[in-house]
Amino acid sequence: MRVLLVCSLAACSFDYGFPEPSGGGGGSGGFPNPTAPDAAVVVMIDAPVMPPVDGPCADDDADGVCNAVDDWPCGAKPTQPNATIAWSGNSGATDTSITSVNLDSTGRLAIATTQEIISLRFNYAISDTACAGNCIDQIEIGWTPGNRYGCPFDQVVSKQNGAAGTITTTIRAPNTTGTYDLRVNLGQNTGCFDNGANDWWGMSASQDPAATRTIAKLCVR
């Protein structure tokens, strides 16, 4: 930006750096006569161009991202869980893997309101030779922090061929806002809720599956 500054020489003084004309005032250089009355000089001054300053934006979760463009309104956005979750048990006789997880049709990071019913889809593969015959296994799912939610897989697993397929089900979001892990575990009860079972198989009431068993994360707002 250039600013024009005009002032009268009667009020302003400048050092032109020009040689003083010779002779009786008739110089040939074409420079202005500094002694002429009411002489005016135009001076060009460079001024920085200041960008517009945006006002503060609403940021309800205080993560430094404006609400209007925040795709994870539960604080800092977490890293997606691994695409494949696999683990072994029974001294290597039981292997389980979960892949292609899709929570609420958005992938492995989803957003929901409290108590909302959301979709869940994943592929599974189980190999289990830990039983004398065919084992009955459950794929348990649940929120952490929280409790086991249920068993979208609960059936006999062939000792020779194992079991594999795709689970399509629904799960209810927690009733408190925040960020939750959706974790999985392999149960080996005679049924998901047999004998009053409602906790993770093989764990005490205060235990959850390890963080490495997280298949998706949910922001409850």
Backbone as a chain_set.jsonl record, in Angstrom:
{"seq": "MRVLLVCSLAACSFDYGFPEPSGGGGGSGGFPNPTAPDAAVVVMIDAPVMPPVDGPCADDDADGVCNAVDDWPCGAKPTQPNATIAWSGNSGATDTSITSVNLDSTGRLAIATTQEIISLRFNYAISDTACAGNCIDQIEIGWTPGNRYGCPFDQVVSKQNGAAGTITTTIRAPNTTGTYDLRVNLGQNTGCFDNGANDWWGMSASQDPAATRTIAKLCVR", "coords": {"N": [[0.852, -1.177, 0.0], [0.573, 2.192, -0.818], [1.028, 5.4, 0.562], [-0.008, 8.671, 0.132], [1.618, 11.599, 0.915], [1.256, 14.912, 1.45], [2.589, 18.04, 1.927], [3.07, 21.458, 2.936], [5.945, 23.361, 2.241], [6.363, 25.332, 3.924], [5.697, 24.39, 6.349], [6.97, 21.954, 6.562], [10.138, 20.383, 6.51], [12.627, 19.219, 4.31], [15.427, 17.294, 3.385], [16.723, 17.44, 0.373], [18.936, 16.558, -1.035], [19.872, 17.492, -3.443], [22.049, 19.217, -5.738], [22.892, 22.631, -5.196], [21.506, 25.079, -7.296], [23.488, 26.874, -9.74], [24.568, 30.185, -10.497], [22.355, 32.943, -10.963], [20.036, 31.854, -9.862], [18.961, 30.47, -11.954], [18.978, 27.695, -12.594], [19.522, 24.71, -14.575], [18.649, 22.189, -14.082], [16.032, 21.456, -13.662], [14.953, 21.061, -11.139], [12.867, 21.492, -8.232], [12.448, 24.708, -6.775], [13.569, 25.301, -3.691], [13.097, 27.586, -2.259], [10.857, 28.71, -3.161], [7.722, 30.239, -2.667], [5.011, 28.661, -0.939], [5.554, 26.134, -1.943], [5.028, 22.72, -2.713], [5.528, 19.321, -1.889], [5.24, 16.014, -2.963], [5.332, 13.037, -1.324], [6.007, 9.603, -1.492], [5.173, 6.991, 0.54], [5.907, 3.762, 1.551], [3.703, 1.457, 2.962], [2.934, -1.302, 5.089], [0.686, -3.925, 4.066], [-1.931, -4.932, 5.882], [-3.293, -8.044, 6.779], [-6.764, -9.08, 6.948], [-8.197, -9.496, 10.17], [-9.485, -12.277, 11.661], [-12.217, -12.871, 13.807], [-12.544, -14.513, 17.058], [-13.457, -18.016, 17.046], [-16.161, -20.325, 17.714], [-15.407, -22.985, 19.869], [-16.15, -25.617, 21.215], [-15.06, -27.976, 22.349], [-12.523, -27.288, 22.979], [-10.212, -27.895, 21.419], [-8.755, -26.468, 19.662], [-9.828, -26.375, 17.156], [-12.254, -24.966, 15.111], [-15.769, -25.142, 15.731], [-17.313, -25.262, 13.401], [-15.818, -26.652, 11.53], [-14.92, -28.882, 12.776], [-14.319, -32.232, 12.889], [-14.292, -34.05, 14.893], [-15.74, -33.733, 17.639], [-14.917, -34.102, 20.348], [-12.684, -33.282, 21.826], [-9.121, -33.659, 21.28], [-8.533, -35.254, 18.187], [-8.418, -38.748, 17.92], [-6.034, -41.329, 16.901], [-6.815, -43.683, 14.345], [-7.853, -47.003, 15.205], [-5.995, -50.077, 14.628], [-6.311, -51.719, 11.45], [-6.552, -54.451, 11.409], [-7.257, -56.647, 14.002], [-5.896, -59.008, 16.037], [-5.521, -61.942, 18.041], [-4.326, -64.508, 20.333], [-5.172, -67.445, 22.275], [-5.487, -69.87, 24.955], [-2.979, -71.187, 25.064], [-2.139, -70.948, 22.422], [-3.938, -72.494, 21.037], [-6.258, -71.324, 20.245], [-7.203, -68.938, 17.953], [-8.047, -65.662, 16.983], [-9.327, -63.197, 14.756], [-10.185, -59.897, 13.741], [-11.462, -57.892, 11.211], [-11.947, -55.254, 8.712], [-13.671, -53.339, 9.961], [-16.562, -51.385, 10.463], [-18.032, -48.804, 11.827], [-21.047, -47.266, 12.454], [-21.275, -46.716, 9.768], [-19.093, -45.181, 9.018], [-16.48, -45.975, 9.284], [-13.618, -46.584, 11.337], [-13.658, -44.603, 13.191], [-16.151, -42.856, 14.751], [-19.084, -40.771, 15.277], [-21.62, -40.05, 17.595], [-24.804, -39.472, 19.226], [-25.82, -39.474, 22.702], [-26.946, -42.639, 23.792], [-27.738, -43.375, 21.262], [-28.692, -45.646, 18.691], [-26.491, -47.406, 16.754], [-24.965, -48.611, 13.735], [-22.967, -51.572, 13.214], [-20.406, -53.306, 11.647], [-18.337, -56.022, 10.769], [-15.65, -58.232, 9.784], [-14.812, -61.59, 10.685], [-12.633, -64.193, 11.905], [-12.118, -67.357, 13.235], [-10.15, -69.784, 14.763], [-10.192, -72.729, 16.494], [-9.038, -75.159, 18.512], [-9.125, -76.0, 21.071], [-10.895, -77.537, 22.481], [-12.264, -80.805, 23.329], [-14.097, -81.681, 21.476], [-16.02, -79.829, 19.135], [-15.723, -76.409, 19.87], [-17.766, -74.023, 21.653], [-18.012, -70.719, 20.968], [-17.846, -67.204, 21.702], [-17.947, -63.976, 20.273], [-17.32, -61.21, 21.955], [-18.412, -57.865, 22.53], [-17.986, -54.444, 23.557], [-18.124, -51.235, 25.282], [-15.387, -49.264, 26.412], [-14.356, -46.784, 28.66], [-16.631, -48.871, 30.503], [-19.005, -51.594, 30.198], [-19.24, -55.053, 29.136], [-21.159, -55.397, 26.191], [-22.563, -57.224, 24.571], [-22.9, -60.232, 22.529], [-22.266, -60.537, 19.373], [-21.525, -62.72, 17.881], [-22.137, -66.068, 18.557], [-21.782, -69.171, 18.735], [-21.22, -72.593, 17.606], [-17.909, -73.588, 16.826], [-16.203, -75.082, 14.277], [-13.906, -77.661, 14.846], [-12.173, -78.61, 12.93], [-12.443, -76.865, 10.711], [-12.781, -74.285, 11.639], [-14.23, -70.993, 11.938], [-15.654, -68.386, 10.012], [-16.663, -65.214, 8.716], [-19.03, -62.522, 8.181], [-20.175, -60.061, 10.375], [-23.104, -58.272, 10.929], [-24.612, -55.882, 12.76], [-26.152, -54.027, 15.473], [-25.412, -51.465, 17.893], [-25.763, -49.816, 21.002], [-25.015, -46.452, 21.785], [-23.016, -45.141, 24.525], [-24.416, -43.585, 27.53], [-23.324, -41.241, 28.378], [-21.512, -38.316, 27.538], [-18.4, -38.178, 25.701], [-15.254, -39.81, 24.823], [-15.003, -43.109, 23.629], [-13.711, -46.463, 23.587], [-14.355, -49.148, 21.403], [-14.219, -52.416, 22.127], [-13.111, -55.859, 21.763], [-13.532, -59.362, 22.591], [-12.854, -62.854, 23.039], [-15.158, -65.151, 24.031], [-15.77, -68.229, 25.854], [-17.994, -69.592, 26.808], [-20.967, -71.588, 27.476], [-22.929, -70.189, 26.31], [-23.768, -66.769, 25.482], [-25.0, -65.381, 27.645], [-25.272, -67.334, 29.501], [-25.746, -68.881, 32.677], [-25.962, -66.485, 33.985], [-24.005, -64.786, 32.969], [-22.407, -61.709, 32.397], [-20.168, -60.196, 32.186], [-16.87, -59.573, 30.776], [-15.474, -62.45, 29.282], [-13.353, -64.579, 31.127], [-12.23, -62.566, 32.643], [-12.002, -60.42, 35.501], [-14.596, -58.542, 37.222], [-13.713, -55.924, 37.247], [-12.01, -55.682, 35.155], [-11.035, -54.952, 31.747], [-10.873, -55.78, 28.227], [-7.617, -55.639, 26.685], [-6.113, -52.578, 25.447], [-5.158, -53.069, 22.925], [-7.107, -54.529, 21.754], [-8.952, -52.862, 20.688], [-11.328, -52.016, 18.337], [-12.655, -49.899, 17.196], [-13.401, -46.381, 17.624], [-15.488, -44.115, 19.438], [-17.051, -40.977, 19.449], [-19.084, -39.501, 21.693], [-21.495, -37.152, 21.8]], "CA": [[0.0, 0.0, 0.0], [1.344, 3.441, -0.851], [0.312, 6.514, 1.161], [0.419, 9.965, -0.386], [1.77, 12.597, 1.965], [1.441, 16.225, 0.84], [2.679, 19.087, 2.937], [3.658, 22.729, 2.516], [7.321, 23.547, 2.702], [6.405, 26.303, 5.015], [5.545, 23.675, 7.607], [7.786, 20.747, 6.569], [11.502, 20.583, 6.026], [13.19, 17.999, 3.742], [16.773, 17.359, 2.814], [16.543, 16.868, -0.958], [20.156, 15.965, -1.548], [20.134, 18.004, -4.784], [23.035, 20.307, -5.736], [22.307, 23.968, -5.281], [21.689, 25.641, -8.644], [24.482, 27.95, -9.874], [24.089, 31.389, -11.179], [21.371, 33.761, -10.267], [18.761, 31.185, -9.635], [18.405, 29.936, -13.181], [19.524, 26.366, -12.829], [18.958, 24.004, -15.708], [18.375, 20.787, -13.743], [14.614, 21.207, -13.567], [14.577, 20.709, -9.776], [12.031, 22.535, -7.62], [13.122, 25.767, -6.037], [13.15, 25.147, -2.299], [12.756, 28.871, -1.639], [9.628, 29.236, -3.745], [6.631, 30.248, -1.682], [3.91, 27.692, -1.061], [5.938, 24.93, -2.703], [4.505, 21.487, -2.122], [6.238, 18.14, -2.329], [4.492, 14.778, -2.758], [6.24, 11.982, -0.887], [5.383, 8.282, -1.491], [5.638, 6.206, 1.681], [5.424, 2.391, 1.539], [3.128, 0.997, 4.219], [2.568, -2.719, 4.981], [-0.723, -4.262, 3.913], [-2.28, -5.804, 6.991], [-4.386, -8.949, 6.447], [-7.907, -8.958, 7.851], [-8.096, -10.296, 11.383], [-10.728, -12.979, 11.951], [-12.565, -12.905, 15.204], [-12.483, -15.851, 17.647], [-14.534, -18.914, 16.632], [-16.655, -21.214, 18.759], [-14.626, -24.226, 19.964], [-16.736, -26.176, 22.435], [-14.242, -29.011, 22.976], [-11.213, -26.693, 23.303], [-9.124, -28.614, 20.754], [-8.121, -25.575, 18.705], [-10.504, -26.481, 15.858], [-13.564, -24.327, 15.187], [-16.903, -26.062, 15.656], [-17.836, -25.367, 12.042], [-15.016, -27.578, 10.722], [-14.397, -29.918, 13.672], [-14.893, -33.546, 12.584], [-14.208, -34.884, 16.104], [-16.079, -32.756, 18.684], [-14.674, -34.672, 21.682], [-11.285, -33.027, 22.135], [-8.158, -33.988, 20.226], [-8.964, -36.418, 17.403], [-7.489, -39.869, 18.133], [-5.601, -42.138, 15.767], [-7.674, -44.828, 14.093], [-7.327, -48.316, 15.605], [-5.456, -50.878, 13.534], [-7.32, -52.304, 10.566], [-6.68, -55.864, 11.778], [-7.035, -56.95, 15.409], [-5.748, -60.461, 16.141], [-4.931, -62.404, 19.287], [-4.362, -65.95, 20.567], [-5.456, -67.883, 23.633], [-5.385, -71.31, 25.227], [-1.631, -71.635, 24.684], [-2.013, -70.98, 20.969], [-4.944, -73.365, 20.418], [-7.384, -70.505, 19.787], [-6.793, -67.7, 17.273], [-9.183, -64.835, 16.553], [-8.974, -61.947, 14.077], [-11.297, -59.016, 13.358], [-11.029, -56.975, 10.145], [-12.986, -54.515, 7.954], [-14.639, -52.775, 10.908], [-17.268, -50.19, 10.006], [-18.93, -48.352, 12.886], [-21.956, -46.195, 12.044], [-21.04, -46.483, 8.326], [-18.064, -44.148, 8.847], [-15.138, -46.524, 9.448], [-13.209, -46.949, 12.694], [-13.904, -43.447, 14.048], [-17.542, -42.467, 14.522], [-19.666, -39.775, 16.183], [-23.025, -40.345, 17.865], [-25.387, -38.837, 20.406], [-25.998, -40.42, 23.801], [-27.963, -43.683, 23.667], [-28.111, -43.603, 19.864], [-28.457, -46.978, 18.141], [-25.65, -47.238, 15.574], [-24.652, -49.863, 13.047], [-21.623, -52.126, 13.356], [-20.145, -54.39, 10.706], [-16.936, -56.436, 10.746], [-15.353, -59.609, 9.403], [-14.15, -62.34, 11.75], [-12.118, -65.534, 11.616], [-11.781, -68.034, 14.489], [-9.631, -71.151, 14.708], [-10.22, -73.146, 17.898], [-8.858, -76.603, 18.729], [-8.879, -76.143, 22.506], [-11.895, -78.419, 23.085], [-12.213, -82.198, 22.881], [-14.878, -81.66, 20.239], [-16.155, -78.458, 18.655], [-15.93, -75.417, 20.928], [-18.773, -72.96, 21.508], [-17.298, -69.468, 21.221], [-18.561, -65.936, 21.56], [-17.219, -62.716, 20.07], [-17.924, -60.221, 22.85], [-18.098, -56.465, 22.243], [-18.431, -53.52, 24.591], [-17.45, -49.928, 25.371], [-14.528, -48.966, 27.561], [-14.844, -47.352, 29.92], [-17.979, -49.418, 30.446], [-19.117, -53.026, 30.397], [-19.55, -55.843, 27.959], [-22.476, -55.06, 25.654], [-23.23, -58.422, 24.077], [-22.125, -61.189, 21.732], [-22.825, -60.655, 18.032], [-21.244, -64.084, 17.436], [-22.315, -66.995, 19.683], [-22.117, -70.429, 18.082], [-20.219, -73.647, 17.542], [-16.799, -73.388, 15.895], [-15.691, -76.376, 13.836], [-12.522, -77.913, 15.231], [-11.387, -78.821, 11.719], [-12.528, -75.778, 9.729], [-12.905, -72.972, 12.251], [-15.412, -70.219, 11.56], [-15.323, -67.085, 9.429], [-17.821, -64.59, 8.1], [-19.258, -61.091, 8.393], [-21.204, -59.722, 11.36], [-23.8, -56.998, 10.771], [-25.438, -55.762, 13.951], [-26.257, -52.657, 15.993], [-24.963, -51.288, 19.271], [-26.231, -48.547, 21.547], [-23.953, -45.579, 22.298], [-23.106, -44.886, 25.968], [-25.346, -42.517, 27.916], [-22.553, -40.087, 28.843], [-20.651, -37.794, 26.479], [-16.975, -38.462, 25.832], [-14.66, -40.709, 23.842], [-15.048, -44.5, 24.078], [-13.166, -47.529, 22.746], [-15.145, -50.358, 21.201], [-13.253, -53.499, 22.225], [-13.622, -57.217, 21.52], [-12.934, -60.443, 23.357], [-13.404, -64.157, 22.695], [-15.687, -65.896, 25.167], [-15.908, -69.673, 25.649], [-19.06, -70.077, 27.672], [-21.952, -72.358, 26.709], [-23.78, -69.195, 25.665], [-23.338, -65.411, 25.846], [-25.501, -64.968, 28.959], [-25.547, -68.524, 30.311], [-25.362, -68.822, 34.096], [-25.946, -65.078, 34.414], [-22.786, -64.088, 32.513], [-22.572, -60.351, 31.841], [-18.855, -59.559, 32.142], [-15.954, -60.121, 29.781], [-15.062, -63.814, 29.584], [-11.997, -64.771, 31.61], [-11.727, -61.369, 33.326], [-12.768, -60.025, 36.674], [-15.57, -57.487, 36.958], [-13.038, -54.631, 37.102], [-11.088, -55.739, 34.018], [-11.49, -54.78, 30.368], [-9.879, -56.253, 27.253], [-6.488, -54.716, 26.499], [-6.303, -51.535, 24.433], [-4.838, -53.638, 21.62], [-8.331, -55.148, 21.229], [-9.87, -51.79, 20.27], [-11.617, -52.112, 16.903], [-13.183, -48.617, 16.729], [-13.565, -45.367, 18.669], [-16.732, -43.366, 19.282], [-17.227, -39.693, 20.127], [-20.472, -39.3, 22.098], [-21.648, -35.716, 22.073]], "C": [[0.892, 1.232, 0.0], [0.461, 4.563, -0.33], [0.876, 7.797, 0.597], [0.469, 10.96, 0.753], [2.105, 13.923, 1.286], [1.536, 17.248, 1.952], [3.325, 20.328, 2.339], [5.052, 22.841, 3.076], [7.417, 24.578, 3.803], [6.313, 25.592, 6.357], [6.442, 22.46, 7.703], [9.166, 21.065, 6.022], [12.048, 19.261, 5.553], [14.605, 18.276, 3.274], [16.732, 16.645, 1.49], [17.782, 16.129, -1.445], [20.489, 16.409, -2.954], [21.214, 19.082, -4.705], [22.34, 21.657, -5.887], [22.555, 24.545, -6.656], [22.712, 26.762, -8.633], [23.875, 29.13, -10.605], [23.017, 32.056, -10.367], [20.038, 33.109, -10.141], [18.199, 30.572, -10.873], [18.933, 28.564, -13.502], [18.798, 25.641, -13.951], [18.561, 22.577, -15.378], [16.91, 20.462, -13.648], [14.153, 20.807, -12.186], [13.697, 21.797, -9.185], [12.883, 23.51, -6.831], [12.673, 25.697, -4.592], [12.762, 26.435, -1.63], [11.47, 29.432, -2.195], [8.52, 29.173, -2.715], [5.585, 29.185, -2.018], [4.281, 26.496, -1.928], [5.431, 23.695, -1.973], [5.268, 20.317, -2.714], [5.363, 16.914, -2.003], [5.489, 13.675, -2.442], [5.469, 10.673, -0.842], [5.992, 7.461, -0.345], [5.043, 4.808, 1.581], [4.899, 2.016, 2.924], [2.728, -0.466, 4.068], [1.063, -2.902, 4.836], [-1.078, -5.276, 4.989], [-3.435, -6.716, 6.584], [-5.554, -8.744, 7.387], [-7.76, -9.91, 9.036], [-9.449, -10.932, 11.658], [-10.979, -12.961, 13.453], [-12.486, -14.324, 15.754], [-13.678, -16.693, 17.203], [-14.966, -19.776, 17.807], [-15.875, -22.534, 18.702], [-15.026, -24.92, 21.259], [-15.85, -27.206, 23.122], [-12.801, -28.57, 23.209], [-10.046, -27.451, 22.684], [-8.411, -27.758, 19.714], [-8.719, -25.64, 17.319], [-11.9, -25.892, 16.002], [-14.68, -25.353, 15.025], [-17.351, -26.308, 14.222], [-17.082, -26.376, 11.187], [-14.453, -28.733, 11.553], [-15.081, -31.248, 13.378], [-14.726, -34.536, 13.735], [-14.467, -33.982, 17.313], [-15.937, -33.294, 20.103], [-13.224, -34.457, 22.093], [-10.391, -33.396, 20.974], [-8.581, -35.274, 19.512], [-7.957, -37.552, 17.565], [-7.062, -40.514, 16.818], [-6.554, -43.315, 15.588], [-7.05, -46.109, 14.657], [-6.8, -49.069, 14.382], [-6.57, -51.529, 12.723], [-7.553, -53.779, 10.869], [-6.342, -56.026, 13.255], [-6.991, -58.468, 15.541], [-5.102, -60.818, 17.474], [-5.108, -63.92, 19.424], [-4.681, -66.239, 22.026], [-5.293, -69.38, 23.755], [-4.064, -71.892, 24.721], [-1.483, -71.832, 23.177], [-3.037, -71.856, 20.272], [-6.122, -72.581, 19.854], [-6.852, -69.21, 19.196], [-8.034, -66.967, 16.771], [-8.664, -63.604, 15.833], [-10.25, -61.217, 13.665], [-10.755, -58.027, 12.326], [-12.239, -56.24, 9.579], [-14.075, -53.952, 8.867], [-15.252, -51.497, 10.337], [-18.322, -49.835, 11.046], [-19.736, -47.16, 12.396], [-21.719, -45.774, 10.591], [-20.0, -45.389, 8.067], [-16.643, -44.689, 8.956], [-14.849, -46.837, 10.898], [-13.218, -45.767, 13.664], [-15.303, -42.944, 13.736], [-17.999, -41.471, 15.587], [-21.141, -40.109, 16.359], [-23.507, -39.502, 19.04], [-25.599, -39.903, 21.48], [-27.168, -41.36, 23.522], [-28.43, -43.931, 22.222], [-27.792, -45.042, 19.455], [-27.68, -46.814, 16.838], [-25.281, -48.608, 14.998], [-23.201, -50.278, 13.296], [-21.498, -53.301, 12.397], [-18.66, -54.734, 10.771], [-16.845, -57.873, 10.247], [-14.607, -60.291, 10.551], [-13.624, -63.654, 11.209], [-11.661, -66.134, 12.946], [-11.269, -69.435, 14.167], [-9.497, -71.627, 16.149], [-10.154, -74.67, 17.997], [-8.664, -76.919, 20.208], [-9.832, -77.126, 23.175], [-11.741, -79.848, 22.554], [-12.99, -82.384, 21.586], [-14.88, -80.248, 19.687], [-16.437, -77.516, 19.823], [-17.149, -74.543, 20.61], [-18.079, -71.665, 21.9], [-18.225, -68.271, 21.04], [-17.575, -64.823, 21.203], [-17.963, -61.672, 20.881], [-17.502, -58.82, 22.412], [-18.588, -55.594, 23.396], [-17.606, -52.256, 24.588], [-16.535, -49.902, 26.578], [-14.195, -47.473, 27.527], [-16.311, -47.785, 29.81], [-17.953, -50.917, 30.642], [-19.292, -53.745, 29.069], [-20.975, -55.538, 27.504], [-23.24, -56.298, 25.213], [-22.299, -59.267, 23.239], [-22.746, -61.305, 20.336], [-22.517, -61.99, 17.358], [-21.333, -64.986, 18.653], [-22.747, -68.331, 19.093], [-20.947, -71.412, 18.114], [-19.167, -73.31, 16.488], [-16.219, -74.764, 15.544], [-14.219, -76.528, 14.214], [-11.63, -78.073, 14.006], [-11.324, -77.573, 10.831], [-12.594, -74.379, 10.328], [-14.204, -72.298, 11.844], [-14.954, -68.867, 11.022], [-16.572, -66.515, 8.782], [-17.861, -63.101, 8.383], [-20.386, -60.904, 9.39], [-21.779, -58.357, 11.006], [-24.793, -56.889, 11.914], [-25.599, -54.281, 14.31], [-25.769, -52.646, 17.43], [-25.412, -49.917, 19.739], [-25.048, -47.746, 22.092], [-24.115, -45.399, 23.81], [-24.018, -43.695, 26.274], [-24.652, -41.287, 28.473], [-21.627, -39.628, 27.72], [-19.181, -38.107, 26.766], [-16.509, -39.377, 24.72], [-14.584, -42.124, 24.419], [-14.354, -45.407, 23.069], [-14.215, -48.627, 22.601], [-14.162, -51.521, 21.136], [-13.938, -54.862, 22.062], [-12.877, -58.217, 22.388], [-13.549, -61.744, 22.864], [-13.851, -64.864, 23.972], [-15.82, -67.372, 24.824], [-16.867, -70.276, 26.681], [-19.988, -70.966, 26.835], [-22.957, -71.456, 26.003], [-23.42, -67.825, 26.205], [-23.754, -65.029, 27.269], [-25.803, -66.161, 29.863], [-24.993, -68.359, 31.725], [-25.191, -67.386, 34.585], [-24.732, -64.294, 33.968], [-23.131, -62.711, 31.948], [-21.266, -59.564, 31.805], [-18.015, -60.196, 31.04], [-15.481, -61.51, 30.212], [-13.594, -63.849, 30.026], [-11.412, -63.584, 32.34], [-12.597, -61.081, 34.538], [-13.687, -58.866, 36.314], [-14.91, -56.13, 36.727], [-12.101, -54.577, 35.899], [-11.8, -55.495, 32.687], [-10.478, -55.453, 29.443], [-8.797, -55.194, 27.054], [-6.793, -53.702, 25.401], [-5.999, -52.037, 23.027], [-6.038, -54.349, 20.997], [-9.375, -54.092, 20.847], [-10.075, -51.867, 18.764], [-12.174, -50.811, 16.336], [-13.259, -47.671, 17.927], [-14.796, -44.54, 18.362], [-16.675, -42.073, 20.094], [-18.722, -39.543, 20.424], [-20.631, -37.846, 22.497], [-23.046, -35.382, 22.573]], "O": [[1.866, 1.293, 0.75], [-0.703, 4.68, -0.715], [2.09, 7.997, 0.581], [-0.513, 11.145, 1.472], [3.134, 14.036, 0.62], [0.665, 17.316, 2.819], [4.046, 20.243, 1.344], [5.318, 22.472, 4.221], [8.419, 24.677, 4.512], [6.781, 26.103, 7.375], [6.671, 21.96, 8.805], [9.318, 21.931, 5.161], [11.965, 18.268, 6.275], [14.921, 19.376, 2.821], [16.71, 15.415, 1.439], [17.667, 15.164, -2.2], [21.31, 15.772, -3.614], [21.291, 19.795, -3.704], [21.347, 21.797, -6.602], [23.684, 24.514, -7.146], [22.812, 27.514, -7.664], [22.818, 29.048, -11.232], [22.818, 31.737, -9.195], [19.005, 33.76, -10.301], [17.035, 30.172, -10.866], [19.311, 28.321, -14.648], [17.633, 25.911, -14.242], [18.177, 21.821, -16.27], [16.558, 19.285, -13.561], [13.059, 20.259, -12.05], [13.788, 22.945, -9.62], [13.925, 23.145, -6.287], [11.519, 25.999, -4.289], [12.165, 26.418, -0.554], [11.021, 30.497, -1.772], [8.386, 28.192, -1.984], [5.32, 28.864, -3.176], [3.416, 25.909, -2.578], [5.416, 23.653, -0.742], [5.613, 20.321, -3.895], [4.82, 16.803, -0.904], [6.398, 13.417, -3.231], [4.401, 10.608, -0.233], [7.207, 7.273, -0.293], [3.822, 4.658, 1.531], [5.572, 2.233, 3.932], [2.225, -0.846, 3.011], [0.27, -2.147, 5.399], [-0.549, -6.388, 4.98], [-4.454, -6.229, 6.095], [-5.365, -8.281, 8.512], [-7.245, -11.018, 8.885], [-10.441, -10.233, 11.864], [-10.048, -13.029, 14.255], [-12.37, -15.266, 14.969], [-14.775, -16.17, 17.006], [-14.225, -19.938, 18.777], [-15.705, -23.123, 17.635], [-14.331, -24.823, 22.271], [-15.873, -27.313, 24.348], [-11.954, -29.379, 23.591], [-9.012, -27.637, 23.325], [-7.565, -28.254, 18.97], [-8.189, -25.031, 16.39], [-12.646, -26.268, 16.906], [-14.545, -26.316, 14.269], [-17.724, -27.426, 13.866], [-17.636, -26.904, 10.223], [-13.598, -29.479, 11.076], [-16.285, -31.385, 13.591], [-14.988, -35.728, 13.572], [-13.52, -33.515, 17.946], [-16.751, -32.975, 20.969], [-12.601, -35.359, 22.652], [-10.833, -33.444, 19.826], [-8.942, -36.26, 20.154], [-6.76, -37.342, 17.367], [-7.655, -40.273, 15.767], [-7.043, -43.878, 16.568], [-5.832, -46.275, 14.59], [-7.126, -48.73, 13.245], [-7.636, -51.847, 13.251], [-8.639, -54.299, 10.613], [-5.28, -55.6, 13.708], [-7.959, -59.143, 15.19], [-4.245, -60.09, 17.974], [-5.921, -64.532, 18.731], [-4.487, -65.393, 22.899], [-4.997, -70.07, 22.779], [-4.027, -72.926, 24.055], [-0.803, -72.748, 22.717], [-3.023, -71.961, 19.046], [-6.903, -73.118, 19.069], [-6.131, -68.469, 19.864], [-8.947, -67.573, 16.209], [-7.664, -63.021, 16.251], [-11.249, -61.832, 13.294], [-9.717, -57.402, 12.542], [-13.386, -56.544, 9.907], [-15.263, -54.078, 8.572], [-14.549, -50.642, 9.799], [-19.368, -50.479, 11.136], [-19.167, -46.155, 11.97], [-21.935, -44.617, 10.231], [-20.024, -44.744, 7.019], [-15.687, -43.942, 8.743], [-15.73, -47.306, 11.62], [-12.831, -45.911, 14.824], [-15.611, -42.639, 12.584], [-17.388, -41.346, 16.649], [-21.833, -40.414, 15.388], [-22.709, -38.897, 19.756], [-25.56, -41.099, 21.189], [-28.235, -40.936, 23.077], [-29.42, -44.629, 22.005], [-26.752, -45.586, 19.827], [-28.156, -46.155, 15.914], [-25.29, -49.619, 15.7], [-22.333, -49.444, 13.552], [-22.365, -54.174, 12.34], [-17.817, -53.838, 10.822], [-17.818, -58.626, 10.281], [-13.866, -59.646, 11.293], [-14.1, -64.164, 10.195], [-10.912, -65.505, 13.693], [-11.882, -70.173, 13.396], [-8.781, -71.017, 16.942], [-11.09, -75.373, 17.617], [-8.113, -77.961, 20.565], [-9.606, -77.513, 24.321], [-11.173, -80.074, 21.486], [-12.588, -83.151, 20.711], [-13.871, -79.546, 19.755], [-17.291, -77.798, 20.663], [-17.508, -74.353, 19.447], [-17.612, -71.524, 23.03], [-19.231, -68.327, 20.333], [-16.488, -64.747, 21.776], [-19.086, -61.291, 20.549], [-16.37, -58.615, 21.974], [-19.505, -55.976, 24.123], [-16.535, -52.193, 23.983], [-16.86, -50.446, 27.633], [-13.797, -46.952, 26.486], [-17.115, -47.155, 29.123], [-16.992, -51.459, 31.189], [-19.467, -53.123, 28.021], [-21.886, -55.434, 28.324], [-24.442, -56.405, 25.458], [-21.085, -59.064, 23.226], [-23.666, -62.1, 20.143], [-23.167, -62.356, 16.379], [-20.691, -64.722, 19.67], [-23.942, -68.597, 18.964], [-19.851, -71.1, 18.581], [-19.485, -72.815, 15.406], [-15.797, -75.511, 16.427], [-13.398, -75.653, 13.943], [-10.455, -77.709, 14.045], [-10.275, -77.262, 10.266], [-12.475, -73.391, 9.604], [-15.163, -72.963, 11.452], [-13.989, -68.282, 11.515], [-17.444, -67.266, 8.346], [-16.861, -62.498, 8.772], [-21.44, -61.527, 9.261], [-21.034, -57.397, 10.808], [-25.708, -57.703, 12.029], [-25.225, -53.4, 13.536], [-25.72, -53.68, 18.096], [-25.438, -48.966, 18.959], [-24.184, -48.294, 22.777], [-25.229, -45.495, 24.325], [-24.346, -42.904, 25.389], [-25.311, -40.382, 28.986], [-21.026, -40.452, 27.03], [-18.778, -38.277, 27.917], [-17.258, -39.686, 23.794], [-14.155, -42.315, 25.557], [-14.397, -45.165, 21.863], [-14.883, -48.988, 23.57], [-13.363, -51.61, 20.204], [-15.154, -54.996, 22.201], [-11.764, -57.969, 22.852], [-14.655, -61.736, 22.324], [-13.051, -65.14, 24.866], [-15.966, -67.734, 23.656], [-16.594, -71.295, 27.315], [-19.811, -71.081, 25.623], [-23.749, -71.925, 25.186], [-22.825, -67.723, 27.278], [-22.973, -64.433, 28.011], [-26.502, -66.025, 30.867], [-23.926, -67.781, 31.936], [-24.387, -67.107, 35.475], [-24.446, -63.236, 34.529], [-24.035, -62.574, 31.124], [-21.261, -58.39, 31.434], [-18.39, -61.212, 30.454], [-15.129, -61.717, 31.373], [-12.721, -63.244, 29.403], [-10.217, -63.577, 32.636], [-13.77, -61.452, 34.589], [-13.572, -58.28, 35.237], [-15.497, -55.269, 36.071], [-11.47, -53.55, 35.647], [-12.985, -55.787, 32.525], [-9.335, -55.672, 29.844], [-9.04, -54.001, 27.235], [-7.632, -53.946, 24.534], [-6.517, -51.5, 22.048], [-5.986, -54.731, 19.828], [-10.555, -54.412, 20.701], [-9.113, -51.794, 17.999], [-12.171, -50.626, 15.119], [-13.193, -48.095, 19.081], [-15.12, -44.286, 17.202], [-16.301, -42.074, 21.266], [-19.532, -39.465, 19.5], [-19.977, -37.37, 23.424], [-23.341, -34.22, 22.85]]}, "num_chains": 1, "name": "protein.A"}
